[in-house]
């Protein structure tokens, strides 16, 4: 068995992964790369979205590596079904093109981020490990596109929203602004000089206080409520 890649935590529990891709060579190759890591365990593979839902239901994975363009059931619909049945699972979307409309649909369905298929091996491993810990992989460009699909450009801050924001500490508000700008937990930790565990605590409190399901919803709420641009 190979040595862990840089950034792997030897003390962390094994991450259970399902690989869903309709191309046999891609699916097999990804599974081999992931399964060669001591901290990653491929517990199932699927050739279409319907199989992905079934395999995820049987194996209860931590992460599903999901191709968005698949037969029978596409990756967007499969993501929605998997997360409805098992919210603790994290979906990492695979795509051929950056900013694919399918990717935006999957993010709206609750996916934790996306990865282009020609990404380096190290990026693949880092991405799977990151989403397994609850991080979200959203580039600033994708964040802007995602917000555009949700908003009409008009800031709406209801009385309820104002009360929710008033419950945030100054640090939590700062974290929310950076999340809305597309920062990952690692980037947040670096910019705010905090440990990643502390950042995760802040993110968890934001989700709880604002009643958001995931980081994608935090991004949308921050833009809708004018948190990113206080003058809006």
Beta strands, then each sheet from edge to edge (+ up, - down):
strand 1: 15-20
strand 2: 40-46
strand 3: 63-67
strand 4: 90-95
strand 5: 113-116
sheet 1: 2+ 1+ 3+ 4+ 5+
end
